[in-house]
């Protein structure tokens, strides 16, 4: 592999992780973490112009370059937010310098695992990379070492391990289906080879394989009823990790599902995977929408919002077709940016108020106007209000569904309206209610939230023609 963008996307976090583990000074390690994330983003952006040669292990195409750039962008802005957030945790004694070294090192390991999963041209390597990203986030969820944090990390580990084991079994079944056609060894696990010969694979094995792969990676996506780990992991882990979980790691698992969906579409004898995705996606939307009304923790509230939006995205890809796939890609991008911005703001809100309980977070627009209005804008965006980007993507999904399955569109709109009502109900209290007491002000970095929400606003008002044509091309790839 030559030293191009692909190499640096993987090499920078690999080199940064041991260095950050060895540095005792927090401020220096935070800056190096930011620098490493920025260099990884630059390497990812270079993939738009030069991708290098495809090998048996690494692949960059029109589909995964979108995921890679989004992954590194949110990774960089989260590192900026993390510097001020984690610094406050050190000052208040919730984290020690040793834990901070561990945190920064694991952050780069996590970024490496996700980047590797997206770039992998080998289904086995992709599985290993997703497992690496999972294990690193498990350790970061439990970093506070409280009873609740360790319980959440253990729950996450158990459920994610079950899911990843199912995905491994599905991966083995795909290899078994490919072996009689392409032979033993590496070719039977290489994406480009599998795609070229998928029409000749045993349909029965592929059907069983996809069920296991969808259940396995669907657990990582957080689809109901496989979602149980997600709210606890968001609520008890550091808020930067909540931003990464919602904005990035769910997308990586979704990417794996989409790859196998494309493989299934090339074999005329297999089942249609679209109805399965659409059904589970719609169930997730409706379930999460109702659950939003019963949340008492602000991070759990937005964790269930992530379940709802991942359900919308999976539903869109399940419906298929150029318009629905385009809308799914747009929804995924806007959700990652919006939800990350919300968690950036929520993290500082929890530090200012000294709590995550919604009942004790009141009147932010009066007590802390900057945080309050940022949160208002974020909630309006994630609820799908015009003219923000999520409104555009949800409008396109609903329009596409009405044209093909009106009853499903009615159910989808019902779920969207229920979730919309829950979010506005909560917003009225913690943004405009009677101001509650809080702790002393904290040093906050507002740039990541402003930057993300600015992109979300731009996505609603004006999508660059280059981005539109790129998404349209990828939508046609997805079928």
N, C-alpha and C positions, 0 to 999 in steps of 0.2 A: 504494500500500500504506500503510495507516494505521499509526501508531506503536503497535502492539500487541506481543504476545509474539513473533510471527513475526519482526517487524522487529528486536527486540532480540536474539533468538537469533543473528541474522546480523550485526547492527551492532556488538555489543560486541567480538567477536574482530577485526572489521575495524578498529575504532578502536584496539584494544590492540596489534595487531601492529606498526605503525610506531612507536608510543610505546616499546615494549619494545626495538625495534631501535636507538633513539636513546639509551636510558638506559645510562650507563656503570657505575652502581653495582649490584652483583649482588643485594644484599639487597633493595633497593627494587624492582628488576625482578622478583624472585621473588614479592614481596608483591603487586605489580600483576598478575602472572600468575595468582596465586591469586584475587585480587579479581575479575578479568575472568571467570575460569572460574565463580566463585560467582554473579556476576550473570547469566551465561548460563544457569546451572542454574535460577535463580529465574524467568527469562523462559520457560524450557521448562516449568516446573511450572505457570505461568499458563495454558498451552495446554489444560490439563484443564478449565478453567472458561470460557475465552474464546479462540476460535481465529481470529476475524476472518473476512473474506470470502475465498472461493477465487478466485484469479485465474488467468490463463493460465500464470503462472510459479510460483506458490506454492500449496501445498495442505497442510492439516493435517486428517487423518482419524483414525479409531480405530486404524488400523494403524501409521501412522508416528509418532504421538505416543508410543507405547511405546518405539520406537527412539530418538526425540529425547531423552526424559527419561533413558533409560539412558545414552545417549551423553554427555550433559552431566553426569550424576552421576559417572560414571567419569572424565570429563575433569577435574572439580573435585577429586576425591580424588587423582588422579594428579598434579595440580599441587601439592597439599600434600606428597605423597611426594617429588616432584621437587625441592622447595626444599632439603631436607636432603641428598638424594642428589647433586644437581649441585653443591651447595656443597662437599661432600667431594671431588668430582672436581676442583674448582678448587684446593682446598688441596693436593692431591697432585700437581698439575701436569698431569693428563691433559687438562684443558680450560683455555683461556685466557679472560680477560674478554671478548675480542672474540667468541669462539665461544659464550660464554654469552648474549650479546646476540642472536646469530643463533639460538641454541637456543630462547629464550623467544619471539622473534618468529615462528619457524617453528611453534612449538607452537600459537599462536593461529591461524595460517594453516591449519594442519592441522584444528583444530576448526571453523573456518569452512567448509572444504571438506566435511567430513563432515556438518555441520549442513545445508549447502545441498543436498547430495545427498539427504538425508532429507526435506527440505521441498519439493523441486522438484516442480512439476506438469508439467514438460516433460522428455521423455526425453532430449533433447539437452543441456539444462541439467544434468540429473542425471549424464550421462556426463562433462561438463566438470568438475563438482564432484568426482567420484570421481577423475578424473585429477589435479586439483589436490591432493587429499588424498594421492594416491600420490606425486607429485613432492615434496611437503613431507616425507613420511616417508622417502623415499629420501635426501634431503639430511641428515636427522637420523640415519639409520642410519650414515652415513659421517662423522659429526662428529668422531670421534676421530682421523681422518686416518692411521690405521695401515694397513699393507698389507692386513690381514685385513678391517678395517672398510670400506675402499674397494672391495675385491673383493666383499664382501657387498652393498654398496650398488649396485654395477654389475650384479651378478647380479639383484638385486631389480628394478632399473630395466629391464633387458632383458626379463625374463620378464613383469613387470607390463605393460610396453609392448606386448608381443605379445598379452597377454590383453585389454588395453584396446582394442587395434586390432580384435580379433575382436568385442568388444562394440560398437564403433562400427559395424562392418559390419552386425551384427545390428540395431542401432538404425535404420540407413538402410533395411534391408529392412522393418522395421515401418512406417516412414514410407511406403515404396512400396506396402505393402499397404493403408494407410489413405487414401492420396491419391485414388484413384478414388471413394471413398465420402464423405469429408469435405472434399475439396478441397485445394488447395495451401496452403503456409504454416504458420503456427503451429498451427491446429487439428489438423493431421496429426501433431503431436508432443506434444499435450496429453493427459495421462492421463485426465482426466475425459471428454474427447471420445472418446478411443480406447475407453474402457470402454463408453460409450453406444452405439457403433457396431461393436464388435468382432465381433458375430455375422455381419456382412456382408462382412468382410475375406476376401481370398483365402487359403484354408487352406494351400495349398502354400507361399506366401511366409512365412506365419506359422511353419510347421514349420521351414523353413530358418533363419529369423530366430532362433527359440528355441535351436536347436542352437548357433549362433554366440554368442548372448547367454549361454548356460549355460557354454560353454567359456571365454568371455572373463571374465565375472564370477566363474565358478568358480575361475579362477586366483587371483583376489583373495581368495576364500573360503579358499583353501589346500587344496582337495580333491585327493586323489591321483588321477591321477599329475601333477597340475598344481601341486604343492606345493613344488617344489625351492627356491624363494626363501625360504621362511618360516623354516626352521631357522637359516640363515646370518644373516638379518636380526635374528632374536631374539638370537643369540649374540654378535654383534659390535656392535650398537647399544647406546645407553644403555638401562638397564633400564626407565625410565619409558616409553620408546617400545615396548619389548616388551609392557608392560602395555596400552598403547593399541592396538597391533597385534592382540593376542589378544582384548582385551576390547571393542574398538570397530570397527576398520577391517574386520575380517572380517564383522561384523554388517552394515555398510553395504553391502558387496557382496552379502550374503545378501538384504538388503532388496530390492535391484534384481532379483534372481532371482525373489523372491516376487511382486513387482509384475507381471512378465511372465508368471509362471505363472497369476496371476489373470486376465490378459488372454486367455491361451490357453484357459482354462476356459470362457470366454464364447462360443467358436466351436465349434459342434457338429462341424465337419469336420476339425478338427486332431487330431494324435496326442495320446494321453494322456501328459502330461509326468511323471506320478507314477512310473512304473517307471524312467525315466531317473534321476530324483533319488534314488530308493531304491537303485538299483544302485550309482551312484557313491558315495553316502553309505556304504553297507555296505562297499564296497571300501576307502574311506578309514579306516573303523573298524578293519578287520582289518589293513590295512597298517601303520597307526600303532601298533596294539597290539603287533605283533611288533617294530617298530623301537624301541620304548621300552627293550627289553632291551639294546640295543647302544649306547646313548648314554653318552658319557663327560663331557659338559659339562652342567651342571645347567640352564642356560637352554635348551639344545637339547632336553633331556628334556621340559621343559614346553611347548616349541614343538610337539613331536610329540603331546603330550597335547591341544593345541589342535586339531591336525588330526583327532585321534580324535573330539573333541567336536563339531566342526563337521560331521563325517561323521554323527554321531548325529542332529544337528539336521536336516540335509538329508534323512536317511533318514526322520525323522518327518514332515516336510512332504511327502516323496514318497509315503508311505503314505496321507496325507490322512485326511479325516474329522475330526469335531469333537474327539474325544479325542486323536488323534495330533497334530493342530495345536495344541491346548492344551498338550500335553506338550512340543512343539517350542518354543513360546514360553517356557514355563517353563524348559526346559533352556538356551535362549539367555540368558535373564536370569541364571540361577544361574551359568552358565559365565562370563559376563562379570564378575560380582562375585567369584567364587571365583578365577579365573585372575589377575585384577588383584591381588587380595590376595596370592596366591602370589608374583607377580613383585615386589610391594613388599617382601616378606620376603626373597626371593632376592637382590634388589639389595643390601640391607644385609649379607646373609650373604657375598656375593662381596667386598664392601668390607672386612668384618671379617677374612675369611680370606685376602684377597689373591689369590684364584683362583676360577675357575668349574668347575674339575675336580672331579668327584664323589669321586674317590679321595682327594682332599686335604681334603675337607669331612667331618669325622667328629665324632660326639658333641656335636652342637649343644645338646642339652638339658642337658648338663653344663657346657660351656664358656660358652654364651650362652643361658641358659634362656628368656629372652623370645623371642628369634628362633627357638630350637629348637621350642618348643611352638606358636608361631604357624605354623611350617612344618608341623608334625605335623597341626595342625587343618586347614590348607589342603589337604594331600595327602589326608587322610581324606575331606574334602568333595569334592574333585575326583574321587576314586576311586569315589564313589557310596555311601558308607557311611551307613546310617540313624543318626539321624533327619534328616540334613542335606538341603538342598533338592534337590540333584542326584539323590539316591536316589529322591525322589518322582517327578521328571520321567522318569528312566530306567525306573522301575517302570511308569509309565503308558504309555510307549512300547512296552515289551516286552509289556504286557498287551494293548494295542491290536493289536499285530502277531500275537500268538498267536491272537487271535480271527479273524483274516483270512488269515494266511499263516504257519502254524506252522513251516515249514522256514526261512523268513527269520528268524523269532524265534529259532530255535536258533542260526543263524549269528551273529545280533546278540549274543545272550547269550555265545557263545563269545568274540567280540571283547571284550566288556566284562570277562569273567573274565580273559582274557590281559592286558589293560591293568591290571586291578586287581592282579594278581600282580606285574607289573613295578614299579608304583608302590610297593607295600608292600615289595618287595625293596630298592629304592633308599632308601626311608625308613628301613629298619632300619639302614643304614650311616650316612647323614649325620645322623641324629637321635640314634641310640642306640649307635653304635660308640664305639671308643676315641677320646677327644677329640684333635684335631689342633691343631698350633700355628697361631696367627693373628696378624694385625697388631694394632695398638693399637685400642681401641674407637672407634667412629665415632658421631657424633650421628645418631640415628635417629628418624624420626617413625613411631610404631606406630599412630596413630589410623586412617589409611586402611585398613590391613589388618584391624584390629579391627572397624571399621564395616562393611566388606564381609562379613566372615565372620559377623558378627552378623546381617546381613540373610539370609545363606544359611541360618543356623540357624533363623531365624524362618520362612523359606520352607518348611523341613521340618516344623516343629512346628505352624505356624499361618499360613495364607495369608489375609490380610484379605478378607472377602467382596466388597468393591469390586473388588479386584484379580482375584479369581476370575471374577466376572461380566464384567469387562472382557476378560480373556483368552478366556473362552467366546464372547463376541460376536465378537472378532477371529478366533477359530478357525472360526466359522461363515462369516465373510467369505472366508476362505482356501479353503473348500470341502473 
